[in-house]
Amino acid sequence: MPDIGLRELKANASSILRQVRERGVQYVVTLRGEPVGVLLPLDAAGEPHPAEAPVWEELACLSVEIGRAWLAGATSADLLAEQRR
């Protein structure tokens, strides 16, 4: 996956997006040489990036923990109102 600087992306946005859409090219967007994001076609966005796997695993564990502690019958609005008291 090639890198593309923010300045180059701004200057050539139309042609770069055309490459992404038509040829499926993926880019790592950089700012001052540091990676800040990924530009990829939407059809490729369905698959999580390998670096995201630990985040999704942690979110899955948190959802189980929240589910165990959730009060039966309580809505999220009820819980927020309770915390504001």
N, CA, C and O atoms as CSV, one atom per row, in Angstrom:
chain,resi,resn,atom,element,x,y,z
A,1,MET,N,N,0.854,-1.164,0.000
A,1,MET,CA,C,0.000,0.000,0.000
A,1,MET,C,C,0.904,1.233,0.000
A,1,MET,O,O,1.657,1.444,0.950
A,2,PRO,N,N,0.837,2.042,-1.048
A,2,PRO,CA,C,1.717,3.206,-1.123
A,2,PRO,C,C,1.294,4.319,-0.163
A,2,PRO,O,O,0.117,4.461,0.167
A,3,ASP,N,N,2.270,5.096,0.271
A,3,ASP,CA,C,2.010,6.273,1.102
A,3,ASP,C,C,1.666,7.450,0.208
A,3,ASP,O,O,2.136,7.542,-0.926
A,4,ILE,N,N,0.843,8.345,0.727
A,4,ILE,CA,C,0.551,9.588,0.027
A,4,ILE,C,C,0.463,10.697,1.062
A,4,ILE,O,O,-0.288,10.600,2.033
A,5,GLY,N,N,1.236,11.749,0.843
A,5,GLY,CA,C,1.230,12.876,1.761
A,5,GLY,C,C,-0.033,13.699,1.617
A,5,GLY,O,O,-0.664,13.723,0.560
A,6,LEU,N,N,-0.387,14.367,2.688
A,6,LEU,CA,C,-1.598,15.169,2.678
A,6,LEU,C,C,-1.555,16.251,1.599
A,6,LEU,O,O,-2.561,16.505,0.937
A,7,ARG,N,N,-0.414,16.879,1.421
A,7,ARG,CA,C,-0.284,17.923,0.400
A,7,ARG,C,C,-0.558,17.354,-0.993
A,7,ARG,O,O,-1.278,17.961,-1.786
A,8,GLU,N,N,0.026,16.174,-1.289
A,8,GLU,CA,C,-0.205,15.539,-2.586
A,8,GLU,C,C,-1.668,15.131,-2.739
A,8,GLU,O,O,-2.242,15.272,-3.819
A,9,LEU,N,N,-2.269,14.631,-1.675
A,9,LEU,CA,C,-3.670,14.240,-1.714
A,9,LEU,C,C,-4.554,15.441,-2.024
A,9,LEU,O,O,-5.469,15.345,-2.841
A,10,LYS,N,N,-4.285,16.571,-1.374
A,10,LYS,CA,C,-5.075,17.770,-1.633
A,10,LYS,C,C,-4.905,18.254,-3.068
A,10,LYS,O,O,-5.878,18.657,-3.706
A,11,ALA,N,N,-3.700,18.217,-3.568
A,11,ALA,CA,C,-3.420,18.729,-4.913
A,11,ALA,C,C,-3.996,17.842,-6.012
A,11,ALA,O,O,-4.351,18.334,-7.083
A,12,ASN,N,N,-4.090,16.545,-5.755
A,12,ASN,CA,C,-4.499,15.595,-6.796
A,12,ASN,C,C,-5.689,14.743,-6.374
A,12,ASN,O,O,-5.802,13.591,-6.793
A,13,ALA,N,N,-6.572,15.290,-5.557
A,13,ALA,CA,C,-7.660,14.505,-4.974
A,13,ALA,C,C,-8.505,13.794,-6.021
A,13,ALA,O,O,-8.819,12.614,-5.860
A,14,SER,N,N,-8.878,14.488,-7.085
A,14,SER,CA,C,-9.756,13.867,-8.101
A,14,SER,C,C,-9.121,12.640,-8.735
A,14,SER,O,O,-9.752,11.587,-8.826
A,15,SER,N,N,-7.888,12.770,-9.169
A,15,SER,CA,C,-7.251,11.628,-9.834
A,15,SER,C,C,-6.951,10.499,-8.848
A,15,SER,O,O,-7.033,9.324,-9.206
A,16,ILE,N,N,-6.612,10.845,-7.633
A,16,ILE,CA,C,-6.332,9.809,-6.625
A,16,ILE,C,C,-7.610,9.044,-6.298
A,16,ILE,O,O,-7.598,7.815,-6.233
A,17,LEU,N,N,-8.709,9.764,-6.094
A,17,LEU,CA,C,-9.978,9.092,-5.803
A,17,LEU,C,C,-10.454,8.258,-6.981
A,17,LEU,O,O,-11.077,7.215,-6.787
A,18,ARG,N,N,-10.173,8.697,-8.179
A,18,ARG,CA,C,-10.520,7.917,-9.366
A,18,ARG,C,C,-9.755,6.586,-9.350
A,18,ARG,O,O,-10.321,5.539,-9.664
A,19,GLN,N,N,-8.469,6.631,-8.985
A,19,GLN,CA,C,-7.671,5.401,-8.900
A,19,GLN,C,C,-8.223,4.465,-7.832
A,19,GLN,O,O,-8.282,3.250,-8.023
A,20,VAL,N,N,-8.627,5.047,-6.707
A,20,VAL,CA,C,-9.194,4.242,-5.622
A,20,VAL,C,C,-10.486,3.575,-6.093
A,20,VAL,O,O,-10.687,2.380,-5.880
A,21,ARG,N,N,-11.354,4.347,-6.729
A,21,ARG,CA,C,-12.651,3.829,-7.171
A,21,ARG,C,C,-12.520,2.832,-8.313
A,21,ARG,O,O,-13.124,1.760,-8.272
A,22,GLU,N,N,-11.746,3.169,-9.317
A,22,GLU,CA,C,-11.707,2.354,-10.532
A,22,GLU,C,C,-10.711,1.205,-10.476
A,22,GLU,O,O,-10.966,0.138,-11.036
A,23,ARG,N,N,-9.589,1.408,-9.814
A,23,ARG,CA,C,-8.548,0.372,-9.805
A,23,ARG,C,C,-8.362,-0.289,-8.445
A,23,ARG,O,O,-7.589,-1.238,-8.314
A,24,GLY,N,N,-9.076,0.217,-7.420
A,24,GLY,CA,C,-8.978,-0.379,-6.093
A,24,GLY,C,C,-7.679,-0.076,-5.374
A,24,GLY,O,O,-7.303,-0.792,-4.446
A,25,VAL,N,N,-6.979,0.990,-5.796
A,25,VAL,CA,C,-5.715,1.354,-5.157
A,25,VAL,C,C,-6.004,1.803,-3.723
A,25,VAL,O,O,-6.984,2.504,-3.471
A,26,GLN,N,N,-5.151,1.397,-2.797
A,26,GLN,CA,C,-5.266,1.788,-1.395
A,26,GLN,C,C,-4.043,2.605,-1.017
A,26,GLN,O,O,-2.930,2.298,-1.444
A,27,TYR,N,N,-4.245,3.646,-0.219
A,27,TYR,CA,C,-3.146,4.521,0.183
A,27,TYR,C,C,-3.110,4.660,1.697
A,27,TYR,O,O,-4.142,4.629,2.367
A,28,VAL,N,N,-1.895,4.814,2.220
A,28,VAL,CA,C,-1.701,5.239,3.598
A,28,VAL,C,C,-1.465,6.743,3.535
A,28,VAL,O,O,-0.490,7.198,2.937
A,29,VAL,N,N,-2.359,7.512,4.153
A,29,VAL,CA,C,-2.244,8.969,4.146
A,29,VAL,C,C,-1.298,9.380,5.269
A,29,VAL,O,O,-1.434,8.938,6.410
A,30,THR,N,N,-0.330,10.242,4.920
A,30,THR,CA,C,0.654,10.670,5.911
A,30,THR,C,C,0.580,12.178,6.106
A,30,THR,O,O,0.183,12.922,5.210
A,31,LEU,N,N,0.965,12.600,7.275
A,31,LEU,CA,C,1.099,14.014,7.619
A,31,LEU,C,C,2.477,14.195,8.219
A,31,LEU,O,O,2.788,13.659,9.283
A,32,ARG,N,N,3.294,14.956,7.521
A,32,ARG,CA,C,4.695,15.159,7.930
A,32,ARG,C,C,5.426,13.825,8.094
A,32,ARG,O,O,6.247,13.649,8.994
A,33,GLY,N,N,5.103,12.895,7.198
A,33,GLY,CA,C,5.776,11.602,7.177
A,33,GLY,C,C,5.206,10.560,8.116
A,33,GLY,O,O,5.633,9.406,8.081
A,34,GLU,N,N,4.249,10.937,8.957
A,34,GLU,CA,C,3.649,9.998,9.909
A,34,GLU,C,C,2.301,9.517,9.379
A,34,GLU,O,O,1.487,10.339,8.957
A,35,PRO,N,N,2.045,8.220,9.389
A,35,PRO,CA,C,0.750,7.706,8.925
A,35,PRO,C,C,-0.387,8.215,9.821
A,35,PRO,O,O,-0.284,8.185,11.048
A,36,VAL,N,N,-1.470,8.682,9.189
A,36,VAL,CA,C,-2.617,9.179,9.948
A,36,VAL,C,C,-3.931,8.517,9.529
A,36,VAL,O,O,-4.936,8.657,10.227
A,37,GLY,N,N,-3.941,7.809,8.415
A,37,GLY,CA,C,-5.172,7.182,7.963
A,37,GLY,C,C,-4.940,6.315,6.747
A,37,GLY,O,O,-3.833,6.220,6.217
A,38,VAL,N,N,-6.021,5.686,6.325
A,38,VAL,CA,C,-5.977,4.812,5.162
A,38,VAL,C,C,-7.098,5.227,4.222
A,38,VAL,O,O,-8.231,5.451,4.649
A,39,LEU,N,N,-6.776,5.325,2.958
A,39,LEU,CA,C,-7.752,5.629,1.918
A,39,LEU,C,C,-7.924,4.365,1.098
A,39,LEU,O,O,-6.978,3.890,0.469
A,40,LEU,N,N,-9.152,3.812,1.103
A,40,LEU,CA,C,-9.391,2.580,0.382
A,40,LEU,C,C,-10.810,2.556,-0.147
A,40,LEU,O,O,-11.666,3.289,0.347
A,41,PRO,N,N,-11.076,1.717,-1.153
A,41,PRO,CA,C,-12.421,1.648,-1.709
A,41,PRO,C,C,-13.415,1.122,-0.673
A,41,PRO,O,O,-13.046,0.337,0.201
A,42,LEU,N,N,-14.661,1.550,-0.769
A,42,LEU,CA,C,-15.669,1.111,0.189
A,42,LEU,C,C,-15.857,-0.388,0.212
A,42,LEU,O,O,-16.103,-0.954,1.277
A,43,ASP,N,N,-15.749,-1.051,-0.926
A,43,ASP,CA,C,-15.930,-2.504,-0.921
A,43,ASP,C,C,-14.833,-3.204,-0.140
A,43,ASP,O,O,-15.038,-4.321,0.334
A,44,ALA,N,N,-13.675,-2.578,0.004
A,44,ALA,CA,C,-12.589,-3.149,0.813
A,44,ALA,C,C,-12.738,-2.766,2.278
A,44,ALA,O,O,-12.092,-3.359,3.142
A,45,ALA,N,N,-13.583,-1.780,2.567
A,45,ALA,CA,C,-13.735,-1.310,3.938
A,45,ALA,C,C,-14.457,-2.309,4.827
A,45,ALA,O,O,-14.371,-2.213,6.051
A,46,GLY,N,N,-15.167,-3.267,4.241
A,46,GLY,CA,C,-15.880,-4.254,5.036
A,46,GLY,C,C,-14.954,-5.147,5.842
A,46,GLY,O,O,-15.335,-5.638,6.905
A,47,GLU,N,N,-13.762,-5.357,5.358
A,47,GLU,CA,C,-12.785,-6.177,6.067
A,47,GLU,C,C,-11.950,-5.286,6.979
A,47,GLU,O,O,-11.343,-4.328,6.500
A,48,PRO,N,N,-11.902,-5.574,8.277
A,48,PRO,CA,C,-11.094,-4.736,9.169
A,48,PRO,C,C,-9.606,-4.856,8.852
A,48,PRO,O,O,-9.121,-5.915,8.454
A,49,HIS,N,N,-8.914,-3.777,9.033
A,49,HIS,CA,C,-7.462,-3.756,8.862
A,49,HIS,C,C,-6.858,-4.622,9.964
A,49,HIS,O,O,-7.360,-4.603,11.088
A,50,PRO,N,N,-5.798,-5.379,9.682
A,50,PRO,CA,C,-5.214,-6.252,10.718
A,50,PRO,C,C,-4.854,-5.506,12.002
A,50,PRO,O,O,-4.915,-6.087,13.085
A,51,ALA,N,N,-4.485,-4.248,11.901
A,51,ALA,CA,C,-4.122,-3.489,13.101
A,51,ALA,C,C,-5.336,-3.205,13.977
A,51,ALA,O,O,-5.185,-2.891,15.157
A,52,GLU,N,N,-6.554,-3.313,13.406
A,52,GLU,CA,C,-7.763,-3.044,14.167
A,52,GLU,C,C,-8.234,-4.246,14.968
A,52,GLU,O,O,-9.071,-4.085,15.856
A,53,ALA,N,N,-7.739,-5.425,14.695
A,53,ALA,CA,C,-8.223,-6.642,15.342
A,53,ALA,C,C,-8.194,-6.557,16.867
A,53,ALA,O,O,-9.191,-6.916,17.494
A,54,PRO,N,N,-7.104,-6.099,17.505
A,54,PRO,CA,C,-7.115,-6.017,18.965
A,54,PRO,C,C,-8.180,-5.062,19.494
A,54,PRO,O,O,-8.744,-5.300,20.561
A,55,VAL,N,N,-8.457,-4.001,18.772
A,55,VAL,CA,C,-9.478,-3.049,19.204
A,55,VAL,C,C,-10.848,-3.704,19.189
A,55,VAL,O,O,-11.619,-3.560,20.137
A,56,TRP,N,N,-11.156,-4.429,18.109
A,56,TRP,CA,C,-12.459,-5.095,18.025
A,56,TRP,C,C,-12.584,-6.182,19.077
A,56,TRP,O,O,-13.667,-6.382,19.626
A,57,GLU,N,N,-11.503,-6.887,19.369
A,57,GLU,CA,C,-11.541,-7.912,20.416
A,57,GLU,C,C,-11.821,-7.277,21.771
A,57,GLU,O,O,-12.600,-7.807,22.563
A,58,GLU,N,N,-11.187,-6.145,22.032
A,58,GLU,CA,C,-11.414,-5.450,23.304
A,58,GLU,C,C,-12.857,-4.956,23.398
A,58,GLU,O,O,-13.480,-5.055,24.455
A,59,LEU,N,N,-13.388,-4.425,22.297
A,59,LEU,CA,C,-14.784,-3.971,22.303
A,59,LEU,C,C,-15.745,-5.130,22.543
A,59,LEU,O,O,-16.746,-4.971,23.242
A,60,ALA,N,N,-15.450,-6.289,21.973
A,60,ALA,CA,C,-16.300,-7.459,22.195
A,60,ALA,C,C,-16.280,-7.865,23.670
A,60,ALA,O,O,-17.321,-8.200,24.235
A,61,CYS,N,N,-15.109,-7.837,24.289
A,61,CYS,CA,C,-15.005,-8.167,25.711
A,61,CYS,C,C,-15.759,-7.144,26.564
A,61,CYS,O,O,-16.437,-7.508,27.525
A,62,LEU,N,N,-15.637,-5.881,26.211
A,62,LEU,CA,C,-16.350,-4.835,26.950
A,62,LEU,C,C,-17.856,-4.993,26.820
A,62,LEU,O,O,-18.586,-4.766,27.785
A,63,SER,N,N,-18.331,-5.378,25.644
A,63,SER,CA,C,-19.776,-5.543,25.468
A,63,SER,C,C,-20.302,-6.681,26.351
A,63,SER,O,O,-21.404,-6.588,26.891
A,64,VAL,N,N,-19.522,-7.744,26.495
A,64,VAL,CA,C,-19.922,-8.847,27.377
A,64,VAL,C,C,-19.966,-8.359,28.821
A,64,VAL,O,O,-20.906,-8.666,29.555
A,65,GLU,N,N,-18.948,-7.597,29.228
A,65,GLU,CA,C,-18.892,-7.075,30.595
A,65,GLU,C,C,-20.068,-6.133,30.874
A,65,GLU,O,O,-20.683,-6.201,31.937
A,66,ILE,N,N,-20.372,-5.265,29.925
A,66,ILE,CA,C,-21.502,-4.344,30.079
A,66,ILE,C,C,-22.807,-5.129,30.167
A,66,ILE,O,O,-23.679,-4.812,30.975
A,67,GLY,N,N,-22.933,-6.159,29.327
A,67,GLY,CA,C,-24.141,-6.981,29.348
A,67,GLY,C,C,-24.368,-7.656,30.688
A,67,GLY,O,O,-25.511,-7.788,31.125
A,68,ARG,N,N,-23.304,-8.084,31.347
A,68,ARG,CA,C,-23.437,-8.731,32.657
A,68,ARG,C,C,-23.903,-7.744,33.714
A,68,ARG,O,O,-24.660,-8.112,34.612
A,69,ALA,N,N,-23.461,-6.493,33.621
A,69,ALA,CA,C,-23.777,-5.501,34.639
A,69,ALA,C,C,-25.049,-4.710,34.335
A,69,ALA,O,O,-25.507,-3.931,35.172
A,70,TRP,N,N,-25.619,-4.900,33.154
A,70,TRP,CA,C,-26.783,-4.113,32.732
A,70,TRP,C,C,-27.994,-4.469,33.590
A,70,TRP,O,O,-28.280,-5.645,33.816
A,71,LEU,N,N,-28.689,-3.463,34.057
A,71,LEU,CA,C,-29.882,-3.679,34.862
A,71,LEU,C,C,-31.033,-4.093,33.949
A,71,LEU,O,O,-31.301,-3.441,32.940
A,72,ALA,N,N,-31.700,-5.169,34.309
A,72,ALA,CA,C,-32.810,-5.656,33.487
A,72,ALA,C,C,-33.902,-4.600,33.417
A,72,ALA,O,O,-34.309,-4.041,34.436
A,73,GLY,N,N,-34.368,-4.335,32.212
A,73,GLY,CA,C,-35.447,-3.384,32.023
A,73,GLY,C,C,-35.015,-1.928,31.954
A,73,GLY,O,O,-35.829,-1.062,31.634
A,74,ALA,N,N,-33.762,-1.643,32.245
A,74,ALA,CA,C,-33.290,-0.252,32.220
A,74,ALA,C,C,-32.898,0.136,30.804
A,74,ALA,O,O,-32.308,-0.659,30.072
A,75,THR,N,N,-33.227,1.353,30.426
A,75,THR,CA,C,-32.806,1.863,29.124
A,75,THR,C,C,-31.540,2.680,29.306
A,75,THR,O,O,-31.181,3.049,30.424
A,76,SER,N,N,-30.877,2.957,28.215
A,76,SER,CA,C,-29.672,3.789,28.303
A,76,SER,C,C,-30.016,5.171,28.826
A,76,SER,O,O,-29.222,5.765,29.555
A,77,ALA,N,N,-31.189,5.701,28.469
A,77,ALA,CA,C,-31.617,7.008,28.972
A,77,ALA,C,C,-31.783,6.964,30.486
A,77,ALA,O,O,-31.402,7.907,31.178
A,78,ASP,N,N,-32.354,5.868,31.010
A,78,ASP,CA,C,-32.510,5.727,32.457
A,78,ASP,C,C,-31.161,5.732,33.161
A,78,ASP,O,O,-30.984,6.390,34.185
A,79,LEU,N,N,-30.214,4.989,32.597
A,79,LEU,CA,C,-28.888,4.905,33.212
A,79,LEU,C,C,-28.163,6.244,33.196
A,79,LEU,O,O,-27.497,6.603,34.167
A,80,LEU,N,N,-28.290,6.986,32.094
A,80,LEU,CA,C,-27.669,8.304,32.025
A,80,LEU,C,C,-28.305,9.258,33.025
A,80,LEU,O,O,-27.603,10.026,33.683
A,81,ALA,N,N,-29.621,9.216,33.144
A,81,ALA,CA,C,-30.304,10.071,34.111
A,81,ALA,C,C,-29.859,9.746,35.529
A,81,ALA,O,O,-29.690,10.642,36.356
A,82,GLU,N,N,-29.673,8.473,35.805
A,82,GLU,CA,C,-29.215,8.045,37.134
A,82,GLU,C,C,-27.815,8.584,37.445
A,82,GLU,O,O,-27.543,8.993,38.573
A,83,GLN,N,N,-26.930,8.583,36.445
A,83,GLN,CA,C,-25.566,9.079,36.650
A,83,GLN,C,C,-25.521,10.576,36.862
A,83,GLN,O,O,-24.627,11.084,37.539
A,84,ARG,N,N,-26.482,11.288,36.288
A,84,ARG,CA,C,-26.505,12.756,36.415
A,84,ARG,C,C,-26.966,13.210,37.775
A,84,ARG,O,O,-26.776,14.375,38.125
A,85,ARG,N,N,-27.558,12.344,38.545
A,85,ARG,CA,C,-28.042,12.723,39.894
A,85,ARG,C,C,-26.938,12.842,40.878
A,85,ARG,O,O,-27.181,13.151,42.044
